[in-house]
């Protein structure tokens, strides 16, 4: 059974690529993992992190608001894949 990538949503144990953090709009890829598997240097975010929480349930093309200490950022989901 084939799945259209645009129907995928961010869930635990998936890889998500977003834009919006950098002014050059370079895509950044993160893995949403269980808390015990987190490794920020490898872009493995714990499911309980604020960024992962904002991204959960988002699909390709969706823009979500994230509020890091530096102020609000609009992040666009450009790819979601299972790990």
Biopython code that builds the backbone (N, CA, C, O; Angstrom):
import numpy as np
from Bio.PDB.StructureBuilder import StructureBuilder

atoms = [
    (1, "UNK", "N", (0.845, -1.178, 0.000)),
    (1, "UNK", "CA", (0.000, 0.000, 0.000)),
    (1, "UNK", "C", (0.886, 1.235, 0.000)),
    (1, "UNK", "O", (1.773, 1.350, 0.846)),
    (2, "UNK", "N", (0.675, 2.131, -0.898)),
    (2, "UNK", "CA", (1.484, 3.336, -1.039)),
    (2, "UNK", "C", (0.812, 4.478, -0.283)),
    (2, "UNK", "O", (-0.412, 4.608, -0.287)),
    (3, "UNK", "N", (1.634, 5.305, 0.368)),
    (3, "UNK", "CA", (1.108, 6.453, 1.115)),
    (3, "UNK", "C", (1.601, 7.731, 0.476)),
    (3, "UNK", "O", (2.790, 7.870, 0.191)),
    (4, "UNK", "N", (0.714, 8.645, 0.255)),
    (4, "UNK", "CA", (1.079, 9.959, -0.248)),
    (4, "UNK", "C", (1.739, 10.728, 0.885)),
    (4, "UNK", "O", (1.176, 10.824, 1.976)),
    (5, "UNK", "N", (2.924, 11.278, 0.642)),
    (5, "UNK", "CA", (3.648, 11.990, 1.689)),
    (5, "UNK", "C", (2.843, 13.141, 2.262)),
    (5, "UNK", "O", (2.992, 13.471, 3.438)),
    (6, "UNK", "N", (1.990, 13.760, 1.449)),
    (6, "UNK", "CA", (1.223, 14.893, 1.941)),
    (6, "UNK", "C", (0.160, 14.470, 2.943)),
    (6, "UNK", "O", (-0.370, 15.324, 3.654)),
    (7, "UNK", "N", (-0.173, 13.186, 3.027)),
    (7, "UNK", "CA", (-1.155, 12.715, 3.986)),
    (7, "UNK", "C", (-0.510, 12.365, 5.321)),
    (7, "UNK", "O", (-1.214, 12.179, 6.313)),
    (8, "UNK", "N", (0.812, 12.273, 5.361)),
    (8, "UNK", "CA", (1.508, 11.938, 6.601)),
    (8, "UNK", "C", (1.436, 13.115, 7.569)),
    (8, "UNK", "O", (1.438, 14.276, 7.158)),
    (9, "UNK", "N", (1.374, 12.802, 8.839)),
    (9, "UNK", "CA", (1.425, 13.830, 9.876)),
    (9, "UNK", "C", (2.567, 13.505, 10.827)),
    (9, "UNK", "O", (2.999, 12.358, 10.932)),
    (10, "UNK", "N", (3.048, 14.532, 11.518)),
    (10, "UNK", "CA", (4.138, 14.357, 12.463)),
    (10, "UNK", "C", (3.635, 13.563, 13.666)),
    (10, "UNK", "O", (2.646, 13.926, 14.303)),
    (11, "UNK", "N", (4.336, 12.477, 13.958)),
    (11, "UNK", "CA", (4.044, 11.613, 15.094)),
    (11, "UNK", "C", (5.373, 11.217, 15.736)),
    (11, "UNK", "O", (6.430, 11.478, 15.163)),
    (12, "UNK", "N", (5.338, 10.593, 16.911)),
    (12, "UNK", "CA", (6.591, 10.061, 17.452)),
    (12, "UNK", "C", (7.199, 9.068, 16.461)),
    (12, "UNK", "O", (6.482, 8.401, 15.716)),
    (13, "UNK", "N", (8.491, 8.985, 16.463)),
    (13, "UNK", "CA", (9.241, 8.083, 15.584)),
    (13, "UNK", "C", (9.090, 8.429, 14.110)),
    (13, "UNK", "O", (8.968, 7.540, 13.268)),
    (14, "UNK", "N", (9.097, 9.709, 13.801)),
    (14, "UNK", "CA", (9.106, 10.125, 12.406)),
    (14, "UNK", "C", (10.192, 11.174, 12.200)),
    (14, "UNK", "O", (10.750, 11.722, 13.151)),
    (15, "UNK", "N", (10.470, 11.432, 10.933)),
    (15, "UNK", "CA", (11.437, 12.458, 10.553)),
    (15, "UNK", "C", (10.645, 13.591, 9.930)),
    (15, "UNK", "O", (9.785, 13.356, 9.081)),
    (16, "UNK", "N", (10.927, 14.817, 10.343)),
    (16, "UNK", "CA", (10.199, 15.970, 9.829)),
    (16, "UNK", "C", (11.205, 17.025, 9.370)),
    (16, "UNK", "O", (12.177, 17.324, 10.064)),
    (17, "UNK", "N", (10.951, 17.577, 8.194)),
    (17, "UNK", "CA", (11.786, 18.645, 7.662)),
    (17, "UNK", "C", (10.960, 19.919, 7.639)),
    (17, "UNK", "O", (9.830, 19.941, 7.150)),
    (18, "UNK", "N", (11.557, 20.994, 8.185)),
    (18, "UNK", "CA", (10.856, 22.271, 8.308)),
    (18, "UNK", "C", (11.729, 23.409, 7.785)),
    (18, "UNK", "O", (12.946, 23.272, 7.661)),
    (19, "UNK", "N", (11.093, 24.514, 7.487)),
    (19, "UNK", "CA", (11.799, 25.755, 7.185)),
    (19, "UNK", "C", (11.239, 26.830, 8.108)),
    (19, "UNK", "O", (10.148, 26.684, 8.658)),
    (20, "UNK", "N", (12.005, 27.919, 8.271)),
    (20, "UNK", "CA", (11.514, 29.050, 9.046)),
    (20, "UNK", "C", (12.402, 29.461, 10.195)),
    (20, "UNK", "O", (12.247, 30.565, 10.716)),
    (21, "UNK", "N", (13.344, 28.602, 10.617)),
    (21, "UNK", "CA", (14.225, 28.974, 11.717)),
    (21, "UNK", "C", (15.288, 29.979, 11.283)),
    (21, "UNK", "O", (15.617, 30.897, 12.034)),
    (22, "UNK", "N", (15.817, 29.813, 10.098)),
    (22, "UNK", "CA", (16.907, 30.652, 9.616)),
    (22, "UNK", "C", (16.383, 31.662, 8.608)),
    (22, "UNK", "O", (15.403, 31.398, 7.911)),
    (23, "UNK", "N", (17.029, 32.813, 8.528)),
    (23, "UNK", "CA", (16.595, 33.838, 7.582)),
    (23, "UNK", "C", (16.789, 33.384, 6.136)),
    (23, "UNK", "O", (16.094, 33.868, 5.244)),
    (24, "UNK", "N", (17.733, 32.452, 5.888)),
    (24, "UNK", "CA", (17.942, 31.961, 4.524)),
    (24, "UNK", "C", (16.946, 30.865, 4.159)),
    (24, "UNK", "O", (16.958, 30.357, 3.038)),
    (25, "UNK", "N", (16.090, 30.504, 5.102)),
    (25, "UNK", "CA", (15.034, 29.512, 4.898)),
    (25, "UNK", "C", (15.563, 28.133, 4.484)),
    (25, "UNK", "O", (14.881, 27.386, 3.782)),
    (26, "UNK", "N", (16.776, 27.804, 4.922)),
    (26, "UNK", "CA", (17.335, 26.469, 4.676)),
    (26, "UNK", "C", (16.509, 25.430, 5.428)),
    (26, "UNK", "O", (16.200, 25.629, 6.602)),
    (27, "UNK", "N", (16.149, 24.331, 4.778)),
    (27, "UNK", "CA", (15.409, 23.277, 5.474)),
    (27, "UNK", "C", (16.251, 22.640, 6.574)),
    (27, "UNK", "O", (17.464, 22.477, 6.442)),
    (28, "UNK", "N", (15.583, 22.289, 7.648)),
    (28, "UNK", "CA", (16.226, 21.580, 8.756)),
    (28, "UNK", "C", (15.410, 20.323, 9.035)),
    (28, "UNK", "O", (14.180, 20.362, 9.050)),
    (29, "UNK", "N", (16.107, 19.207, 9.257)),
    (29, "UNK", "CA", (15.433, 17.937, 9.497)),
    (29, "UNK", "C", (15.646, 17.497, 10.930)),
    (29, "UNK", "O", (16.759, 17.558, 11.454)),
    (30, "UNK", "N", (14.563, 17.050, 11.562)),
    (30, "UNK", "CA", (14.592, 16.566, 12.937)),
    (30, "UNK", "C", (13.931, 15.198, 12.996)),
    (30, "UNK", "O", (13.068, 14.876, 12.179)),
    (31, "UNK", "N", (14.337, 14.412, 13.952)),
    (31, "UNK", "CA", (13.715, 13.130, 14.240)),
    (31, "UNK", "C", (12.995, 13.286, 15.562)),
    (31, "UNK", "O", (13.588, 13.754, 16.534)),
    (32, "UNK", "N", (11.734, 12.906, 15.621)),
    (32, "UNK", "CA", (10.951, 12.960, 16.859)),
    (32, "UNK", "C", (11.067, 11.577, 17.492)),
    (32, "UNK", "O", (10.588, 10.589, 16.935)),
    (33, "UNK", "N", (11.702, 11.514, 18.653)),
    (33, "UNK", "CA", (12.013, 10.231, 19.285)),
    (33, "UNK", "C", (11.512, 10.195, 20.717)),
    (33, "UNK", "O", (11.128, 11.222, 21.276)),
    (34, "UNK", "N", (11.516, 9.006, 21.310)),
    (34, "UNK", "CA", (11.180, 8.868, 22.727)),
    (34, "UNK", "C", (12.195, 9.649, 23.555)),
    (34, "UNK", "O", (13.331, 9.856, 23.127)),
    (35, "UNK", "N", (11.784, 10.074, 24.723)),
    (35, "UNK", "CA", (12.647, 10.907, 25.562)),
    (35, "UNK", "C", (14.021, 10.292, 25.805)),
    (35, "UNK", "O", (15.017, 11.014, 25.819)),
    (36, "UNK", "N", (14.099, 8.987, 25.994)),
    (36, "UNK", "CA", (15.367, 8.329, 26.282)),
    (36, "UNK", "C", (16.309, 8.239, 25.095)),
    (36, "UNK", "O", (17.484, 7.914, 25.266)),
    (37, "UNK", "N", (15.816, 8.520, 23.891)),
    (37, "UNK", "CA", (16.627, 8.431, 22.676)),
    (37, "UNK", "C", (17.072, 9.791, 22.158)),
    (37, "UNK", "O", (17.756, 9.869, 21.138)),
    (38, "UNK", "N", (16.696, 10.857, 22.844)),
    (38, "UNK", "CA", (16.978, 12.211, 22.373)),
    (38, "UNK", "C", (18.477, 12.487, 22.307)),
    (38, "UNK", "O", (19.244, 12.042, 23.160)),
    (39, "UNK", "N", (18.877, 13.228, 21.277)),
    (39, "UNK", "CA", (20.257, 13.667, 21.100)),
    (39, "UNK", "C", (20.211, 14.926, 20.244)),
    (39, "UNK", "O", (20.135, 14.849, 19.018)),
    (40, "UNK", "N", (20.256, 16.078, 20.890)),
    (40, "UNK", "CA", (20.088, 17.353, 20.203)),
    (40, "UNK", "C", (21.166, 17.563, 19.138)),
    (40, "UNK", "O", (20.886, 18.158, 18.097)),
    (41, "UNK", "N", (22.377, 17.094, 19.372)),
    (41, "UNK", "CA", (23.448, 17.258, 18.386)),
    (41, "UNK", "C", (23.164, 16.489, 17.096)),
    (41, "UNK", "O", (23.676, 16.849, 16.037)),
    (42, "UNK", "N", (22.361, 15.444, 17.177)),
    (42, "UNK", "CA", (21.976, 14.668, 15.990)),
    (42, "UNK", "C", (20.566, 15.023, 15.519)),
    (42, "UNK", "O", (19.977, 14.305, 14.711)),
    (43, "UNK", "N", (20.029, 16.135, 16.029)),
    (43, "UNK", "CA", (18.680, 16.596, 15.692)),
    (43, "UNK", "C", (17.594, 15.582, 16.050)),
    (43, "UNK", "O", (16.564, 15.509, 15.380)),
    (44, "UNK", "N", (17.825, 14.804, 17.103)),
    (44, "UNK", "CA", (16.823, 13.865, 17.615)),
    (44, "UNK", "C", (16.137, 14.531, 18.805)),
    (44, "UNK", "O", (16.695, 14.621, 19.898)),
    (45, "UNK", "N", (14.925, 14.990, 18.562)),
    (45, "UNK", "CA", (14.184, 15.736, 19.579)),
    (45, "UNK", "C", (13.301, 14.805, 20.403)),
    (45, "UNK", "O", (12.631, 13.934, 19.848)),
    (46, "UNK", "N", (13.297, 14.985, 21.725)),
    (46, "UNK", "CA", (12.382, 14.176, 22.538)),
    (46, "UNK", "C", (10.939, 14.591, 22.263)),
    (46, "UNK", "O", (10.644, 15.771, 22.070)),
    (47, "UNK", "N", (10.071, 13.629, 22.249)),
    (47, "UNK", "CA", (8.663, 13.880, 21.970)),
    (47, "UNK", "C", (8.075, 14.909, 22.948)),
    (47, "UNK", "O", (7.101, 15.585, 22.617)),
    (48, "UNK", "N", (8.653, 15.029, 24.135)),
    (48, "UNK", "CA", (8.149, 15.968, 25.141)),
    (48, "UNK", "C", (8.708, 17.381, 24.984)),
    (48, "UNK", "O", (8.333, 18.272, 25.746)),
    (49, "UNK", "N", (9.592, 17.605, 24.017)),
    (49, "UNK", "CA", (10.189, 18.937, 23.845)),
    (49, "UNK", "C", (9.161, 19.928, 23.301)),
    (49, "UNK", "O", (8.204, 19.531, 22.636)),
    (50, "UNK", "N", (9.357, 21.216, 23.583)),
    (50, "UNK", "CA", (8.416, 22.221, 23.068)),
    (50, "UNK", "C", (8.301, 22.206, 21.538)),
    (50, "UNK", "O", (7.197, 22.341, 21.011)),
    (51, "UNK", "N", (9.408, 22.047, 20.819)),
    (51, "UNK", "CA", (9.343, 22.031, 19.359)),
    (51, "UNK", "C", (8.583, 20.814, 18.851)),
    (51, "UNK", "O", (7.732, 20.937, 17.970)),
    (52, "UNK", "N", (8.880, 19.646, 19.397)),
    (52, "UNK", "CA", (8.165, 18.432, 18.981)),
    (52, "UNK", "C", (6.678, 18.566, 19.276)),
    (52, "UNK", "O", (5.845, 18.154, 18.469)),
    (53, "UNK", "N", (6.345, 19.136, 20.417)),
    (53, "UNK", "CA", (4.932, 19.307, 20.788)),
    (53, "UNK", "C", (4.186, 20.175, 19.781)),
    (53, "UNK", "O", (3.042, 19.881, 19.434)),
    (54, "UNK", "N", (4.829, 21.243, 19.308)),
    (54, "UNK", "CA", (4.208, 22.136, 18.333)),
    (54, "UNK", "C", (4.029, 21.434, 16.984)),
    (54, "UNK", "O", (3.040, 21.656, 16.286)),
    (55, "UNK", "N", (4.994, 20.588, 16.630)),
    (55, "UNK", "CA", (4.959, 19.922, 15.328)),
    (55, "UNK", "C", (4.005, 18.719, 15.275)),
    (55, "UNK", "O", (3.549, 18.344, 14.195)),
    (56, "UNK", "N", (3.703, 18.118, 16.425)),
    (56, "UNK", "CA", (2.857, 16.924, 16.453)),
    (56, "UNK", "C", (1.518, 17.169, 15.751)),
    (56, "UNK", "O", (0.823, 18.144, 16.037)),
    (57, "UNK", "N", (1.175, 16.277, 14.837)),
    (57, "UNK", "CA", (-0.086, 16.363, 14.122)),
    (57, "UNK", "C", (-0.042, 17.235, 12.874)),
    (57, "UNK", "O", (-0.994, 17.243, 12.094)),
    (58, "UNK", "N", (1.053, 17.969, 12.676)),
    (58, "UNK", "CA", (1.164, 18.828, 11.491)),
    (58, "UNK", "C", (1.444, 17.981, 10.255)),
    (58, "UNK", "O", (2.111, 16.950, 10.339)),
    (59, "UNK", "N", (0.944, 18.412, 9.130)),
    (59, "UNK", "CA", (1.161, 17.710, 7.864)),
    (59, "UNK", "C", (1.964, 18.594, 6.918)),
    (59, "UNK", "O", (2.195, 19.772, 7.190)),
    (60, "UNK", "N", (2.383, 18.006, 5.807)),
    (60, "UNK", "CA", (3.159, 18.734, 4.808)),
    (60, "UNK", "C", (2.367, 19.950, 4.332)),
    (60, "UNK", "O", (1.184, 19.846, 4.009)),
    (61, "UNK", "N", (3.035, 21.101, 4.293)),
    (61, "UNK", "CA", (2.405, 22.340, 3.862)),
    (61, "UNK", "C", (1.857, 23.185, 4.993)),
    (61, "UNK", "O", (1.576, 24.369, 4.804)),
    (62, "UNK", "N", (1.700, 22.592, 6.166)),
    (62, "UNK", "CA", (1.154, 23.303, 7.322)),
    (62, "UNK", "C", (2.215, 24.224, 7.935)),
    (62, "UNK", "O", (3.387, 23.856, 8.014)),
    (63, "UNK", "N", (1.811, 25.395, 8.361)),
    (63, "UNK", "CA", (2.681, 26.321, 9.080)),
    (63, "UNK", "C", (2.229, 26.349, 10.531)),
    (63, "UNK", "O", (1.044, 26.510, 10.823)),
    (64, "UNK", "N", (3.199, 26.188, 11.446)),
    (64, "UNK", "CA", (2.901, 26.201, 12.883)),
    (64, "UNK", "C", (3.686, 27.320, 13.535)),
    (64, "UNK", "O", (4.746, 27.711, 13.046)),
    (65, "UNK", "N", (3.170, 27.834, 14.631)),
    (65, "UNK", "CA", (3.850, 28.881, 15.391)),
    (65, "UNK", "C", (4.636, 28.263, 16.530)),
    (65, "UNK", "O", (4.109, 27.457, 17.296)),
    (66, "UNK", "N", (5.893, 28.644, 16.636)),
    (66, "UNK", "CA", (6.759, 28.181, 17.715)),
    (66, "UNK", "C", (7.264, 29.410, 18.449)),
    (66, "UNK", "O", (7.556, 30.435, 17.833)),
    (67, "UNK", "N", (7.366, 29.304, 19.769)),
    (67, "UNK", "CA", (7.742, 30.447, 20.592)),
    (67, "UNK", "C", (9.029, 30.178, 21.361)),
    (67, "UNK", "O", (8.977, 29.936, 22.567)),
    (68, "UNK", "N", (10.200, 30.215, 20.687)),
    (68, "UNK", "CA", (11.465, 30.088, 21.417)),
    (68, "UNK", "C", (11.723, 31.386, 22.188)),
    (68, "UNK", "O", (10.997, 32.364, 22.006)),
    (69, "UNK", "N", (12.741, 31.406, 23.042)),
    (69, "UNK", "CA", (13.026, 32.623, 23.813)),
    (69, "UNK", "C", (13.246, 33.870, 22.948)),
    (69, "UNK", "O", (13.007, 34.987, 23.407)),
    (70, "UNK", "N", (13.694, 33.690, 21.716)),
    (70, "UNK", "CA", (13.974, 34.848, 20.856)),
    (70, "UNK", "C", (12.722, 35.471, 20.243)),
    (70, "UNK", "O", (12.811, 36.525, 19.614)),
    (71, "UNK", "N", (11.566, 34.845, 20.411)),
    (71, "UNK", "CA", (10.325, 35.382, 19.858)),
    (71, "UNK", "C", (9.625, 34.370, 18.969)),
    (71, "UNK", "O", (10.153, 33.287, 18.719)),
    (72, "UNK", "N", (8.440, 34.719, 18.493)),
    (72, "UNK", "CA", (7.640, 33.797, 17.687)),
    (72, "UNK", "C", (8.274, 33.533, 16.324)),
    (72, "UNK", "O", (8.801, 34.440, 15.679)),
    (73, "UNK", "N", (8.210, 32.265, 15.901)),
    (73, "UNK", "CA", (8.735, 31.848, 14.608)),
    (73, "UNK", "C", (7.655, 31.037, 13.903)),
    (73, "UNK", "O", (7.020, 30.179, 14.517)),
    (74, "UNK", "N", (7.445, 31.304, 12.616)),
    (74, "UNK", "CA", (6.510, 30.520, 11.811)),
    (74, "UNK", "C", (7.312, 29.440, 11.091)),
    (74, "UNK", "O", (8.191, 29.744, 10.284)),
    (75, "UNK", "N", (7.009, 28.189, 11.384)),
    (75, "UNK", "CA", (7.726, 27.060, 10.791)),
    (75, "UNK", "C", (6.811, 26.338, 9.819)),
    (75, "UNK", "O", (5.660, 26.043, 10.140)),
    (76, "UNK", "N", (7.325, 26.055, 8.631)),
    (76, "UNK", "CA", (6.539, 25.348, 7.626)),
    (76, "UNK", "C", (7.056, 23.926, 7.489)),
    (76, "UNK", "O", (8.254, 23.707, 7.311)),
    (77, "UNK", "N", (6.143, 22.956, 7.572)),
    (77, "UNK", "CA", (6.485, 21.548, 7.414)),
    (77, "UNK", "C", (6.584, 21.251, 5.915)),
    (77, "UNK", "O", (5.616, 21.432, 5.177)),
    (78, "UNK", "N", (7.761, 20.792, 5.470)),
    (78, "UNK", "CA", (7.918, 20.504, 4.043)),
    (78, "UNK", "C", (8.051, 19.015, 3.736)),
    (78, "UNK", "O", (7.916, 18.602, 2.584)),
    (79, "UNK", "N", (8.318, 18.205, 4.771)),
    (79, "UNK", "CA", (8.377, 16.756, 4.551)),
    (79, "UNK", "C", (8.174, 16.029, 5.866)),
    (79, "UNK", "O", (8.664, 16.462, 6.909)),
    (80, "UNK", "N", (7.448, 14.921, 5.810)),
    (80, "UNK", "CA", (7.259, 14.040, 6.968)),
    (80, "UNK", "C", (7.461, 12.610, 6.473)),
    (80, "UNK", "O", (6.861, 12.190, 5.484)),
    (81, "UNK", "N", (8.311, 11.877, 7.175)),
    (81, "UNK", "CA", (8.552, 10.488, 6.818)),
    (81, "UNK", "C", (8.667, 9.629, 8.078)),
    (81, "UNK", "O", (9.195, 10.085, 9.092)),
    (82, "UNK", "N", (8.184, 8.406, 8.018)),
    (82, "UNK", "CA", (8.416, 7.517, 9.154)),
    (82, "UNK", "C", (9.895, 7.181, 9.239)),
    (82, "UNK", "O", (10.600, 7.198, 8.231)),
    (83, "UNK", "N", (10.361, 6.877, 10.436)),
    (83, "UNK", "CA", (11.773, 6.522, 10.626)),
    (83, "UNK", "C", (12.020, 5.099, 10.205)),
    (83, "UNK", "O", (13.150, 4.617, 10.291)),
]
sb = StructureBuilder()
sb.init_structure("model")
sb.init_model(0)
sb.init_chain("A")
sb.init_seg("    ")
for serial, (resi, resn, name, xyz) in enumerate(atoms, 1):
    if name == "N":
        sb.init_residue(resn, " ", resi, " ")
    sb.init_atom(name, np.array(xyz, "f"), 0.0, 1.0, " ", f" {name:<3s}", serial, name[0])
structure = sb.get_structure()
